[in-house]
């Protein structure tokens, strides 16, 4: 896979890494907001302990990305 990037000059490679860093940062922030929205009602109504709700949200968000792929988005 690295052979795909062998022909890039330094400037293009740095811009590519910067774009990747921005995407990863955006996805992390988006995940924080999704988790907060998903567990807020459950925690507020005390239907579930907060630690369990956050762990379940993390597991199912990960499984959604892993199994759903781009069709989830």
CHARMM-style PDB file with segment names, atoms N, HN, CA, C and O in Angstrom:
ATOM      1  N   UNK     1       0.821  -1.189   0.000  1.00  0.00      PROA
ATOM      2  CA  UNK     1       0.000   0.000   0.000  1.00  0.00      PROA
ATOM      3  C   UNK     1       0.868   1.258   0.000  1.00  0.00      PROA
ATOM      4  O   UNK     1       0.476   2.287  -0.551  1.00  0.00      PROA
ATOM      5  N   UNK     2       2.031   1.175   0.610  1.00  0.00      PROA
ATOM      6  HN  UNK     2       2.349   0.339   1.057  1.00  0.00      PROA
ATOM      7  CA  UNK     2       2.901   2.349   0.662  1.00  0.00      PROA
ATOM      8  C   UNK     2       3.411   2.751  -0.716  1.00  0.00      PROA
ATOM      9  O   UNK     2       3.795   3.902  -0.920  1.00  0.00      PROA
ATOM     10  N   UNK     3       3.419   1.821  -1.660  1.00  0.00      PROA
ATOM     11  HN  UNK     3       3.107   0.885  -1.494  1.00  0.00      PROA
ATOM     12  CA  UNK     3       3.879   2.167  -3.000  1.00  0.00      PROA
ATOM     13  C   UNK     3       2.959   3.193  -3.669  1.00  0.00      PROA
ATOM     14  O   UNK     3       3.379   3.874  -4.605  1.00  0.00      PROA
ATOM     15  N   UNK     4       1.724   3.312  -3.211  1.00  0.00      PROA
ATOM     16  HN  UNK     4       1.382   2.759  -2.451  1.00  0.00      PROA
ATOM     17  CA  UNK     4       0.809   4.308  -3.767  1.00  0.00      PROA
ATOM     18  C   UNK     4       1.256   5.730  -3.448  1.00  0.00      PROA
ATOM     19  O   UNK     4       0.959   6.662  -4.195  1.00  0.00      PROA
ATOM     20  N   UNK     5       1.971   5.893  -2.340  1.00  0.00      PROA
ATOM     21  HN  UNK     5       2.213   5.136  -1.733  1.00  0.00      PROA
ATOM     22  CA  UNK     5       2.408   7.215  -1.911  1.00  0.00      PROA
ATOM     23  C   UNK     5       3.879   7.471  -2.207  1.00  0.00      PROA
ATOM     24  O   UNK     5       4.419   8.495  -1.789  1.00  0.00      PROA
ATOM     25  N   UNK     6       4.532   6.571  -2.914  1.00  0.00      PROA
ATOM     26  HN  UNK     6       4.094   5.739  -3.255  1.00  0.00      PROA
ATOM     27  CA  UNK     6       5.972   6.701  -3.164  1.00  0.00      PROA
ATOM     28  C   UNK     6       6.291   7.876  -4.080  1.00  0.00      PROA
ATOM     29  O   UNK     6       7.369   8.457  -3.959  1.00  0.00      PROA
ATOM     30  N   UNK     7       5.403   8.242  -4.979  1.00  0.00      PROA
ATOM     31  HN  UNK     7       4.527   7.769  -5.077  1.00  0.00      PROA
ATOM     32  CA  UNK     7       5.679   9.306  -5.927  1.00  0.00      PROA
ATOM     33  C   UNK     7       5.362  10.703  -5.422  1.00  0.00      PROA
ATOM     34  O   UNK     7       5.552  11.672  -6.157  1.00  0.00      PROA
ATOM     35  N   UNK     8       4.885  10.836  -4.194  1.00  0.00      PROA
ATOM     36  HN  UNK     8       4.730  10.049  -3.597  1.00  0.00      PROA
ATOM     37  CA  UNK     8       4.506  12.145  -3.663  1.00  0.00      PROA
ATOM     38  C   UNK     8       5.729  12.924  -3.201  1.00  0.00      PROA
ATOM     39  O   UNK     8       6.664  12.360  -2.632  1.00  0.00      PROA
ATOM     40  N   UNK     9       5.707  14.217  -3.453  1.00  0.00      PROA
ATOM     41  HN  UNK     9       4.948  14.675  -3.916  1.00  0.00      PROA
ATOM     42  CA  UNK     9       6.775  15.054  -2.909  1.00  0.00      PROA
ATOM     43  C   UNK     9       6.463  15.391  -1.453  1.00  0.00      PROA
ATOM     44  O   UNK     9       5.386  15.057  -0.958  1.00  0.00      PROA
ATOM     45  N   UNK    10       7.385  16.042  -0.771  1.00  0.00      PROA
ATOM     46  HN  UNK    10       8.260  16.313  -1.172  1.00  0.00      PROA
ATOM     47  CA  UNK    10       7.251  16.322   0.653  1.00  0.00      PROA
ATOM     48  C   UNK    10       6.043  17.208   0.942  1.00  0.00      PROA
ATOM     49  O   UNK    10       5.310  16.962   1.900  1.00  0.00      PROA
ATOM     50  N   UNK    11       5.833  18.225   0.128  1.00  0.00      PROA
ATOM     51  HN  UNK    11       6.429  18.424  -0.650  1.00  0.00      PROA
ATOM     52  CA  UNK    11       4.734  19.165   0.341  1.00  0.00      PROA
ATOM     53  C   UNK    11       3.382  18.459   0.259  1.00  0.00      PROA
ATOM     54  O   UNK    11       2.519  18.668   1.111  1.00  0.00      PROA
ATOM     55  N   UNK    12       3.200  17.641  -0.742  1.00  0.00      PROA
ATOM     56  HN  UNK    12       3.901  17.471  -1.434  1.00  0.00      PROA
ATOM     57  CA  UNK    12       1.937  16.920  -0.915  1.00  0.00      PROA
ATOM     58  C   UNK    12       1.721  15.911   0.209  1.00  0.00      PROA
ATOM     59  O   UNK    12       0.601  15.758   0.696  1.00  0.00      PROA
ATOM     60  N   UNK    13       2.770  15.231   0.619  1.00  0.00      PROA
ATOM     61  HN  UNK    13       3.680  15.355   0.223  1.00  0.00      PROA
ATOM     62  CA  UNK    13       2.662  14.277   1.715  1.00  0.00      PROA
ATOM     63  C   UNK    13       2.274  14.939   3.021  1.00  0.00      PROA
ATOM     64  O   UNK    13       1.464  14.400   3.775  1.00  0.00      PROA
ATOM     65  N   UNK    14       2.852  16.115   3.299  1.00  0.00      PROA
ATOM     66  HN  UNK    14       3.510  16.552   2.686  1.00  0.00      PROA
ATOM     67  CA  UNK    14       2.504  16.838   4.516  1.00  0.00      PROA
ATOM     68  C   UNK    14       1.062  17.319   4.488  1.00  0.00      PROA
ATOM     69  O   UNK    14       0.369  17.260   5.503  1.00  0.00      PROA
ATOM     70  N   UNK    15       0.603  17.794   3.337  1.00  0.00      PROA
ATOM     71  HN  UNK    15       1.166  17.842   2.512  1.00  0.00      PROA
ATOM     72  CA  UNK    15      -0.796  18.209   3.218  1.00  0.00      PROA
ATOM     73  C   UNK    15      -1.748  17.025   3.393  1.00  0.00      PROA
ATOM     74  O   UNK    15      -2.819  17.157   3.985  1.00  0.00      PROA
ATOM     75  N   UNK    16      -1.347  15.883   2.875  1.00  0.00      PROA
ATOM     76  HN  UNK    16      -0.477  15.775   2.393  1.00  0.00      PROA
ATOM     77  CA  UNK    16      -2.161  14.683   3.033  1.00  0.00      PROA
ATOM     78  C   UNK    16      -2.246  14.270   4.504  1.00  0.00      PROA
ATOM     79  O   UNK    16      -3.321  13.911   4.983  1.00  0.00      PROA
ATOM     80  N   UNK    17      -1.130  14.319   5.216  1.00  0.00      PROA
ATOM     81  HN  UNK    17      -0.257  14.611   4.826  1.00  0.00      PROA
ATOM     82  CA  UNK    17      -1.133  13.999   6.641  1.00  0.00      PROA
ATOM     83  C   UNK    17      -1.940  15.008   7.445  1.00  0.00      PROA
ATOM     84  O   UNK    17      -2.633  14.635   8.392  1.00  0.00      PROA
ATOM     85  N   UNK    18      -1.857  16.278   7.080  1.00  0.00      PROA
ATOM     86  HN  UNK    18      -1.294  16.582   6.311  1.00  0.00      PROA
ATOM     87  CA  UNK    18      -2.635  17.308   7.761  1.00  0.00      PROA
ATOM     88  C   UNK    18      -4.133  17.089   7.546  1.00  0.00      PROA
ATOM     89  O   UNK    18      -4.923  17.228   8.479  1.00  0.00      PROA
ATOM     90  N   UNK    19      -4.520  16.749   6.324  1.00  0.00      PROA
ATOM     91  HN  UNK    19      -3.878  16.636   5.565  1.00  0.00      PROA
ATOM     92  CA  UNK    19      -5.930  16.472   6.035  1.00  0.00      PROA
ATOM     93  C   UNK    19      -6.417  15.258   6.827  1.00  0.00      PROA
ATOM     94  O   UNK    19      -7.535  15.257   7.340  1.00  0.00      PROA
ATOM     95  N   UNK    20      -5.582  14.236   6.924  1.00  0.00      PROA
ATOM     96  HN  UNK    20      -4.674  14.237   6.507  1.00  0.00      PROA
ATOM     97  CA  UNK    20      -5.947  13.054   7.697  1.00  0.00      PROA
ATOM     98  C   UNK    20      -6.108  13.391   9.175  1.00  0.00      PROA
ATOM     99  O   UNK    20      -7.020  12.889   9.831  1.00  0.00      PROA
ATOM    100  N   UNK    21      -5.232  14.234   9.700  1.00  0.00      PROA
ATOM    101  HN  UNK    21      -4.490  14.643   9.168  1.00  0.00      PROA
ATOM    102  CA  UNK    21      -5.336  14.650  11.101  1.00  0.00      PROA
ATOM    103  C   UNK    21      -6.629  15.423  11.342  1.00  0.00      PROA
ATOM    104  O   UNK    21      -7.287  15.221  12.363  1.00  0.00      PROA
ATOM    105  N   UNK    22      -7.000  16.307  10.413  1.00  0.00      PROA
ATOM    106  HN  UNK    22      -6.466  16.471   9.584  1.00  0.00      PROA
ATOM    107  CA  UNK    22      -8.255  17.048  10.548  1.00  0.00      PROA
ATOM    108  C   UNK    22      -9.460  16.113  10.529  1.00  0.00      PROA
ATOM    109  O   UNK    22     -10.396  16.295  11.307  1.00  0.00      PROA
ATOM    110  N   UNK    23      -9.446  15.127   9.657  1.00  0.00      PROA
ATOM    111  HN  UNK    23      -8.686  14.980   9.024  1.00  0.00      PROA
ATOM    112  CA  UNK    23     -10.558  14.177   9.567  1.00  0.00      PROA
ATOM    113  C   UNK    23     -10.678  13.368  10.856  1.00  0.00      PROA
ATOM    114  O   UNK    23     -11.780  13.183  11.371  1.00  0.00      PROA
ATOM    115  N   UNK    24      -9.555  12.887  11.376  1.00  0.00      PROA
ATOM    116  HN  UNK    24      -8.659  13.037  10.957  1.00  0.00      PROA
ATOM    117  CA  UNK    24      -9.595  12.112  12.615  1.00  0.00      PROA
ATOM    118  C   UNK    24     -10.067  12.961  13.786  1.00  0.00      PROA
ATOM    119  O   UNK    24     -10.814  12.477  14.637  1.00  0.00      PROA
ATOM    120  N   UNK    25      -9.643  14.215  13.842  1.00  0.00      PROA
ATOM    121  HN  UNK    25      -9.036  14.608  13.151  1.00  0.00      PROA
ATOM    122  CA  UNK    25     -10.087  15.117  14.900  1.00  0.00      PROA
ATOM    123  C   UNK    25     -11.592  15.363  14.798  1.00  0.00      PROA
ATOM    124  O   UNK    25     -12.298  15.331  15.806  1.00  0.00      PROA
ATOM    125  N   UNK    26     -12.079  15.606  13.588  1.00  0.00      PROA
ATOM    126  HN  UNK    26     -11.505  15.632  12.769  1.00  0.00      PROA
ATOM    127  CA  UNK    26     -13.508  15.835  13.382  1.00  0.00      PROA
ATOM    128  C   UNK    26     -14.322  14.611  13.806  1.00  0.00      PROA
ATOM    129  O   UNK    26     -15.352  14.746  14.466  1.00  0.00      PROA
ATOM    130  N   UNK    27     -13.866  13.435  13.432  1.00  0.00      PROA
ATOM    131  HN  UNK    27     -13.030  13.325  12.895  1.00  0.00      PROA
ATOM    132  CA  UNK    27     -14.599  12.219  13.784  1.00  0.00      PROA
ATOM    133  C   UNK    27     -14.605  11.985  15.287  1.00  0.00      PROA
ATOM    134  O   UNK    27     -15.598  11.500  15.830  1.00  0.00      PROA
ATOM    135  N   UNK    28     -13.520  12.319  15.967  1.00  0.00      PROA
ATOM    136  HN  UNK    28     -12.713  12.713  15.526  1.00  0.00      PROA
ATOM    137  CA  UNK    28     -13.483  12.169  17.423  1.00  0.00      PROA
ATOM    138  C   UNK    28     -14.482  13.115  18.080  1.00  0.00      PROA
ATOM    139  O   UNK    28     -15.213  12.711  18.985  1.00  0.00      PROA
ATOM    140  N   UNK    29     -14.518  14.366  17.636  1.00  0.00      PROA
ATOM    141  HN  UNK    29     -13.924  14.694  16.901  1.00  0.00      PROA
ATOM    142  CA  UNK    29     -15.466  15.330  18.192  1.00  0.00      PROA
ATOM    143  C   UNK    29     -16.899  14.905  17.881  1.00  0.00      PROA
ATOM    144  O   UNK    29     -17.777  15.006  18.739  1.00  0.00      PROA
ATOM    145  N   UNK    30     -17.135  14.438  16.679  1.00  0.00      PROA
ATOM    146  HN  UNK    30     -16.422  14.356  15.983  1.00  0.00      PROA
ATOM    147  CA  UNK    30     -18.464  13.974  16.294  1.00  0.00      PROA
ATOM    148  C   UNK    30     -18.885  12.779  17.150  1.00  0.00      PROA
ATOM    149  O   UNK    30     -20.050  12.676  17.535  1.00  0.00      PROA
ATOM    150  N   UNK    31     -17.962  11.888  17.446  1.00  0.00      PROA
ATOM    151  HN  UNK    31     -17.016  11.971  17.133  1.00  0.00      PROA
ATOM    152  CA  UNK    31     -18.269  10.745  18.299  1.00  0.00      PROA
ATOM    153  C   UNK    31     -18.629  11.157  19.711  1.00  0.00      PROA
ATOM    154  O   UNK    31     -19.514  10.563  20.327  1.00  0.00      PROA
ATOM    155  N   UNK    32     -17.941  12.184  20.239  1.00  0.00      PROA
ATOM    156  HN  UNK    32     -17.222  12.667  19.739  1.00  0.00      PROA
ATOM    157  CA  UNK    32     -18.278  12.679  21.574  1.00  0.00      PROA
ATOM    158  C   UNK    32     -19.714  13.186  21.604  1.00  0.00      PROA
ATOM    159  O   UNK    32     -20.452  12.918  22.552  1.00  0.00      PROA
ATOM    160  N   UNK    33     -20.109  13.917  20.571  1.00  0.00      PROA
ATOM    161  HN  UNK    33     -19.509  14.135  19.800  1.00  0.00      PROA
ATOM    162  CA  UNK    33     -21.463  14.475  20.531  1.00  0.00      PROA
ATOM    163  C   UNK    33     -22.503  13.376  20.348  1.00  0.00      PROA
ATOM    164  O   UNK    33     -23.562  13.414  20.974  1.00  0.00      PROA
ATOM    165  N   UNK    34     -22.208  12.401  19.498  1.00  0.00      PROA
ATOM    166  HN  UNK    34     -21.347  12.370  18.989  1.00  0.00      PROA
ATOM    167  CA  UNK    34     -23.156  11.307  19.286  1.00  0.00      PROA
ATOM    168  C   UNK    34     -23.375  10.510  20.565  1.00  0.00      PROA
ATOM    169  O   UNK    34     -24.506  10.156  20.899  1.00  0.00      PROA
ATOM    170  N   UNK    35     -22.294  10.232  21.274  1.00  0.00      PROA
ATOM    171  HN  UNK    35     -21.375  10.520  21.003  1.00  0.00      PROA
ATOM    172  CA  UNK    35     -22.424   9.469  22.510  1.00  0.00      PROA
ATOM    173  C   UNK    35     -23.213  10.243  23.544  1.00  0.00      PROA
ATOM    174  O   UNK    35     -24.062   9.677  24.233  1.00  0.00      PROA
ATOM    175  N   UNK    36     -22.941  11.532  23.657  1.00  0.00      PROA
ATOM    176  HN  UNK    36     -22.251  11.992  23.097  1.00  0.00      PROA
ATOM    177  CA  UNK    36     -23.671  12.345  24.633  1.00  0.00      PROA
ATOM    178  C   UNK    36     -25.163  12.380  24.311  1.00  0.00      PROA
ATOM    179  O   UNK    36     -25.994  12.273  25.212  1.00  0.00      PROA
ATOM    180  N   UNK    37     -25.499  12.527  23.050  1.00  0.00      PROA
ATOM    181  HN  UNK    37     -24.824  12.613  22.318  1.00  0.00      PROA
ATOM    182  CA  UNK    37     -26.912  12.546  22.667  1.00  0.00      PROA
ATOM    183  C   UNK    37     -27.575  11.191  22.883  1.00  0.00      PROA
ATOM    184  O   UNK    37     -28.750  11.121  23.244  1.00  0.00      PROA
ATOM    185  N   UNK    38     -26.831  10.127  22.665  1.00  0.00      PROA
ATOM    186  HN  UNK    38     -25.876  10.184  22.372  1.00  0.00      PROA
ATOM    187  CA  UNK    38     -27.415   8.795  22.780  1.00  0.00      PROA
ATOM    188  C   UNK    38     -27.677   8.393  24.224  1.00  0.00      PROA
ATOM    189  O   UNK    38     -28.651   7.691  24.498  1.00  0.00      PROA
ATOM    190  N   UNK    39     -26.834   8.821  25.146  1.00  0.00      PROA
ATOM    191  HN  UNK    39     -26.043   9.391  24.923  1.00  0.00      PROA
ATOM    192  CA  UNK    39     -26.972   8.360  26.527  1.00  0.00      PROA
ATOM    193  C   UNK    39     -27.611   9.383  27.456  1.00  0.00      PROA
ATOM    194  O   UNK    39     -27.871   9.064  28.616  1.00  0.00      PROA
ATOM    195  N   UNK    40     -27.868  10.581  26.994  1.00  0.00      PROA
ATOM    196  HN  UNK    40     -27.657  10.840  26.051  1.00  0.00      PROA
ATOM    197  CA  UNK    40     -28.381  11.635  27.885  1.00  0.00      PROA
ATOM    198  C   UNK    40     -29.730  11.266  28.493  1.00  0.00      PROA
ATOM    199  O   UNK    40     -29.932  11.442  29.695  1.00  0.00      PROA
ATOM    200  N   UNK    41     -30.639  10.767  27.696  1.00  0.00      PROA
ATOM    201  HN  UNK    41     -30.475  10.624  26.720  1.00  0.00      PROA
ATOM    202  CA  UNK    41     -31.968  10.436  28.204  1.00  0.00      PROA
ATOM    203  C   UNK    41     -31.912   9.283  29.192  1.00  0.00      PROA
ATOM    204  O   UNK    41     -32.584   9.304  30.223  1.00  0.00      PROA
ATOM    205  N   UNK    42     -31.115   8.284  28.874  1.00  0.00      PROA
ATOM    206  HN  UNK    42     -30.570   8.266  28.036  1.00  0.00      PROA
ATOM    207  CA  UNK    42     -31.015   7.116  29.749  1.00  0.00      PROA
ATOM    208  C   UNK    42     -30.419   7.500  31.097  1.00  0.00      PROA
ATOM    209  O   UNK    42     -30.870   7.022  32.138  1.00  0.00      PROA
ATOM    210  N   UNK    43     -29.411   8.357  31.079  1.00  0.00      PROA
ATOM    211  HN  UNK    43     -29.045   8.746  30.234  1.00  0.00      PROA
ATOM    212  CA  UNK    43     -28.776   8.777  32.330  1.00  0.00      PROA
ATOM    213  C   UNK    43     -29.687   9.729  33.095  1.00  0.00      PROA
ATOM    214  O   UNK    43     -29.812   9.613  34.315  1.00  0.00      PROA
ATOM    215  N   UNK    44     -30.325  10.668  32.398  1.00  0.00      PROA
ATOM    216  HN  UNK    44     -30.223  10.762  31.408  1.00  0.00      PROA
ATOM    217  CA  UNK    44     -31.168  11.662  33.064  1.00  0.00      PROA
ATOM    218  C   UNK    44     -32.360  11.022  33.768  1.00  0.00      PROA
ATOM    219  O   UNK    44     -32.734  11.436  34.866  1.00  0.00      PROA
ATOM    220  N   UNK    45     -32.953  10.016  33.136  1.00  0.00      PROA
ATOM    221  HN  UNK    45     -32.649   9.680  32.245  1.00  0.00      PROA
ATOM    222  CA  UNK    45     -34.106   9.345  33.745  1.00  0.00      PROA
ATOM    223  C   UNK    45     -33.694   8.272  34.742  1.00  0.00      PROA
ATOM    224  O   UNK    45     -34.543   7.638  35.368  1.00  0.00      PROA
ATOM    225  N   UNK    46     -32.397   8.072  34.888  1.00  0.00      PROA
ATOM    226  HN  UNK    46     -31.707   8.587  34.379  1.00  0.00      PROA
ATOM    227  CA  UNK    46     -31.832   7.068  35.803  1.00  0.00      PROA
ATOM    228  C   UNK    46     -32.310   5.653  35.472  1.00  0.00      PROA
ATOM    229  O   UNK    46     -32.469   4.812  36.357  1.00  0.00      PROA
ATOM    230  N   UNK    47     -32.530   5.415  34.199  1.00  0.00      PROA
ATOM    231  HN  UNK    47     -32.401   6.098  33.480  1.00  0.00      PROA
ATOM    232  CA  UNK    47     -32.915   4.078  33.766  1.00  0.00      PROA
ATOM    233  C   UNK    47     -31.717   3.138  33.741  1.00  0.00      PROA
ATOM    234  O   UNK    47     -31.874   1.917  33.772  1.00  0.00      PROA
ATOM    235  N   UNK    48     -30.514   3.719  33.685  1.00  0.00      PROA
ATOM    236  HN  UNK    48     -30.387   4.711  33.660  1.00  0.00      PROA
ATOM    237  CA  UNK    48     -29.295   2.930  33.625  1.00  0.00      PROA
ATOM    238  C   UNK    48     -28.180   3.718  34.305  1.00  0.00      PROA
ATOM    239  O   UNK    48     -28.186   4.949  34.284  1.00  0.00      PROA
ATOM    240  N   UNK    49     -27.232   3.019  34.903  1.00  0.00      PROA
ATOM    241  HN  UNK    49     -27.228   2.019  34.920  1.00  0.00      PROA
ATOM    242  CA  UNK    49     -26.089   3.703  35.499  1.00  0.00      PROA
ATOM    243  C   UNK    49     -25.275   4.383  34.404  1.00  0.00      PROA
ATOM    244  O   UNK    49     -25.204   3.883  33.282  1.00  0.00      PROA
ATOM    245  N   UNK    50     -24.671   5.504  34.720  1.00  0.00      PROA
ATOM    246  HN  UNK    50     -24.729   5.910  35.632  1.00  0.00      PROA
ATOM    247  CA  UNK    50     -23.968   6.286  33.706  1.00  0.00      PROA
ATOM    248  C   UNK    50     -22.777   5.532  33.123  1.00  0.00      PROA
ATOM    249  O   UNK    50     -22.537   5.605  31.918  1.00  0.00      PROA
ATOM    250  N   UNK    51     -22.031   4.812  33.951  1.00  0.00      PROA
ATOM    251  HN  UNK    51     -22.227   4.752  34.930  1.00  0.00      PROA
ATOM    252  CA  UNK    51     -20.873   4.074  33.442  1.00  0.00      PROA
ATOM    253  C   UNK    51     -21.305   3.000  32.445  1.00  0.00      PROA
ATOM    254  O   UNK    51     -20.678   2.825  31.400  1.00  0.00      PROA
ATOM    255  N   UNK    52     -22.367   2.294  32.772  1.00  0.00      PROA
ATOM    256  HN  UNK    52     -22.876   2.436  33.621  1.00  0.00      PROA
ATOM    257  CA  UNK    52     -22.859   1.249  31.878  1.00  0.00      PROA
ATOM    258  C   UNK    52     -23.383   1.846  30.575  1.00  0.00      PROA
ATOM    259  O   UNK    52     -23.161   1.282  29.504  1.00  0.00      PROA
ATOM    260  N   UNK    53     -24.071   2.971  30.657  1.00  0.00      PROA
ATOM    261  HN  UNK    53     -24.252   3.428  31.527  1.00  0.00      PROA
ATOM    262  CA  UNK    53     -24.608   3.613  29.452  1.00  0.00      PROA
ATOM    263  C   UNK    53     -23.487   4.068  28.525  1.00  0.00      PROA
ATOM    264  O   UNK    53     -23.587   3.905  27.309  1.00  0.00      PROA
ATOM    265  N   UNK    54     -22.426   4.633  29.083  1.00  0.00      PROA
ATOM    266  HN  UNK    54     -22.344   4.765  30.071  1.00  0.00      PROA
ATOM    267  CA  UNK    54     -21.307   5.103  28.255  1.00  0.00      PROA
ATOM    268  C   UNK    54     -20.564   3.925  27.635  1.00  0.00      PROA
ATOM    269  O   UNK    54     -20.178   3.983  26.468  1.00  0.00      PROA
ATOM    270  N   UNK    55     -20.360   2.862  28.401  1.00  0.00      PROA
ATOM    271  HN  UNK    55     -20.674   2.815  29.349  1.00  0.00      PROA
ATOM    272  CA  UNK    55     -19.681   1.682  27.856  1.00  0.00      PROA
ATOM    273  C   UNK    55     -20.517   1.054  26.746  1.00  0.00      PROA
ATOM    274  O   UNK    55     -19.979   0.681  25.704  1.00  0.00      PROA
ATOM    275  N   UNK    56     -21.822   0.935  26.958  1.00  0.00      PROA
ATOM    276  HN  UNK    56     -22.259   1.238  27.805  1.00  0.00      PROA
ATOM    277  CA  UNK    56     -22.677   0.368  25.913  1.00  0.00      PROA
ATOM    278  C   UNK    56     -22.682   1.243  24.663  1.00  0.00      PROA
ATOM    279  O   UNK    56     -22.662   0.725  23.547  1.00  0.00      PROA
ATOM    280  N   UNK    57     -22.710   2.559  24.837  1.00  0.00      PROA
ATOM    281  HN  UNK    57     -22.726   2.980  25.744  1.00  0.00      PROA
ATOM    282  CA  UNK    57     -22.671   3.458  23.686  1.00  0.00      PROA
ATOM    283  C   UNK    57     -21.363   3.302  22.928  1.00  0.00      PROA
ATOM    284  O   UNK    57     -21.357   3.299  21.697  1.00  0.00      PROA
ATOM    285  N   UNK    58     -20.258   3.171  23.648  1.00  0.00      PROA
ATOM    286  HN  UNK    58     -20.262   3.173  24.648  1.00  0.00      PROA
ATOM    287  CA  UNK    58     -18.961   2.999  22.990  1.00  0.00      PROA
ATOM    288  C   UNK    58     -18.912   1.700  22.202  1.00  0.00      PROA
ATOM    289  O   UNK    58     -18.450   1.679  21.062  1.00  0.00      PROA
ATOM    290  N   UNK    59     -19.382   0.626  22.800  1.00  0.00      PROA
ATOM    291  HN  UNK    59     -19.757   0.643  23.727  1.00  0.00      PROA
ATOM    292  CA  UNK    59     -19.352  -0.673  22.130  1.00  0.00      PROA
ATOM    293  C   UNK    59     -20.229  -0.659  20.886  1.00  0.00      PROA
ATOM    294  O   UNK    59     -19.806  -1.116  19.824  1.00  0.00      PROA
ATOM    295  N   UNK    60     -21.438  -0.143  21.007  1.00  0.00      PROA
ATOM    296  HN  UNK    60     -21.782   0.228  21.870  1.00  0.00      PROA
ATOM    297  CA  UNK    60     -22.341  -0.176  19.862  1.00  0.00      PROA
ATOM    298  C   UNK    60     -21.967   0.843  18.787  1.00  0.00      PROA
ATOM    299  O   UNK    60     -22.223   0.599  17.608  1.00  0.00      PROA
ATOM    300  N   UNK    61     -21.373   1.973  19.156  1.00  0.00      PROA
ATOM    301  HN  UNK    61     -21.165   2.172  20.114  1.00  0.00      PROA
ATOM    302  CA  UNK    61     -20.854   2.894  18.138  1.00  0.00      PROA
ATOM    303  C   UNK    61     -19.716   2.247  17.371  1.00  0.00      PROA
ATOM    304  O   UNK    61     -19.632   2.388  16.151  1.00  0.00      PROA
ATOM    305  N   UNK    62     -18.838   1.535  18.073  1.00  0.00      PROA
ATOM    306  HN  UNK    62     -18.906   1.420  19.064  1.00  0.00      PROA
ATOM    307  CA  UNK    62     -17.740   0.839  17.405  1.00  0.00      PROA
ATOM    308  C   UNK    62     -18.266  -0.250  16.483  1.00  0.00      PROA
ATOM    309  O   UNK    62     -17.808  -0.382  15.348  1.00  0.00      PROA
ATOM    310  N   UNK    63     -19.229  -1.032  16.970  1.00  0.00      PROA
ATOM    311  HN  UNK    63     -19.600  -0.925  17.892  1.00  0.00      PROA
ATOM    312  CA  UNK    63     -19.800  -2.082  16.131  1.00  0.00      PROA
ATOM    313  C   UNK    63     -20.531  -1.504  14.920  1.00  0.00      PROA
ATOM    314  O   UNK    63     -20.512  -2.097  13.842  1.00  0.00      PROA
ATOM    315  N   UNK    64     -21.168  -0.359  15.094  1.00  0.00      PROA
ATOM    316  HN  UNK    64     -21.183   0.122  15.971  1.00  0.00      PROA
ATOM    317  CA  UNK    64     -21.842   0.276  13.966  1.00  0.00      PROA
ATOM    318  C   UNK    64     -20.874   0.684  12.874  1.00  0.00      PROA
ATOM    319  O   UNK    64     -21.157   0.508  11.689  1.00  0.00      PROA
ATOM    320  N   UNK    65     -19.742   1.224  13.267  1.00  0.00      PROA
ATOM    321  HN  UNK    65     -19.512   1.367  14.230  1.00  0.00      PROA
ATOM    322  CA  UNK    65     -18.726   1.605  12.280  1.00  0.00      PROA
ATOM    323  C   UNK    65     -18.105   0.362  11.662  1.00  0.00      PROA
ATOM    324  O   UNK    65     -17.888   0.309  10.451  1.00  0.00      PROA
ATOM    325  N   UNK    66     -17.821  -0.632  12.486  1.00  0.00      PROA
ATOM    326  HN  UNK    66     -17.997  -0.589  13.469  1.00  0.00      PROA
ATOM    327  CA  UNK    66     -17.162  -1.843  12.009  1.00  0.00      PROA
ATOM    328  C   UNK    66     -18.053  -2.641  11.067  1.00  0.00      PROA
ATOM    329  O   UNK    66     -17.596  -3.090  10.016  1.00  0.00      PROA
ATOM    330  N   UNK    67     -19.303  -2.821  11.426  1.00  0.00      PROA
ATOM    331  HN  UNK    67     -19.675  -2.456  12.280  1.00  0.00      PROA
ATOM    332  CA  UNK    67     -20.200  -3.671  10.646  1.00  0.00      PROA
ATOM    333  C   UNK    67     -21.006  -2.905   9.603  1.00  0.00      PROA
ATOM    334  O   UNK    67     -21.325  -3.451   8.547  1.00  0.00      PROA
ATOM    335  N   UNK    68     -21.337  -1.656   9.885  1.00  0.00      PROA
ATOM    336  HN  UNK    68     -21.077  -1.212  10.743  1.00  0.00      PROA
ATOM    337  CA  UNK    68     -22.180  -0.893   8.979  1.00  0.00      PROA
ATOM    338  C   UNK    68     -21.428  -0.242   7.841  1.00  0.00      PROA
ATOM    339  O   UNK    68     -21.976  -0.067   6.753  1.00  0.00      PROA
ATOM    340  N   UNK    69     -20.187   0.116   8.078  1.00  0.00      PROA
ATOM    341  HN  UNK    69     -19.742  -0.026   8.962  1.00  0.00      PROA
ATOM    342  CA  UNK    69     -19.396   0.771   7.046  1.00  0.00      PROA
ATOM    343  C   UNK    69     -19.980   2.118   6.672  1.00  0.00      PROA
ATOM    344  O   UNK    69     -20.462   2.854   7.533  1.00  0.00      PROA
ATOM    345  N   UNK    70     -19.938   2.438   5.399  1.00  0.00      PROA
ATOM    346  HN  UNK    70     -19.547   1.840   4.700  1.00  0.00      PROA
ATOM    347  CA  UNK    70     -20.415   3.735   4.929  1.00  0.00      PROA
ATOM    348  C   UNK    70     -21.932   3.811   4.836  1.00  0.00      PROA
ATOM    349  O   UNK    70     -22.488   4.905   4.741  1.00  0.00      PROA
ATOM    350  N   UNK    71     -22.601   2.681   4.863  1.00  0.00      PROA
ATOM    351  HN  UNK    71     -22.149   1.792   4.940  1.00  0.00      PROA
ATOM    352  CA  UNK    71     -24.059   2.712   4.746  1.00  0.00      PROA
ATOM    353  C   UNK    71     -24.712   3.339   5.971  1.00  0.00      PROA
ATOM    354  O   UNK    71     -25.852   3.796   5.887  1.00  0.00      PROA
ATOM    355  N   UNK    72     -24.019   3.372   7.106  1.00  0.00      PROA
ATOM    356  HN  UNK    72     -23.093   3.001   7.174  1.00  0.00      PROA
ATOM    357  CA  UNK    72     -24.555   4.009   8.304  1.00  0.00      PROA
ATOM    358  C   UNK    72     -24.589   5.514   8.110  1.00  0.00      PROA
ATOM    359  O   UNK    72     -25.537   6.177   8.530  1.00  0.00      PROA
ATOM    360  N   UNK    73     -23.563   6.051   7.480  1.00  0.00      PROA
ATOM    361  HN  UNK    73     -22.792   5.512   7.139  1.00  0.00      PROA
ATOM    362  CA  UNK    73     -23.493   7.497   7.253  1.00  0.00      PROA
ATOM    363  C   UNK    73     -24.459   7.847   6.166  1.00  0.00      PROA
ATOM    364  OT1 UNK    73     -24.579   9.015   5.798  1.00  0.00      PROA
TER     365      UNK     73
END
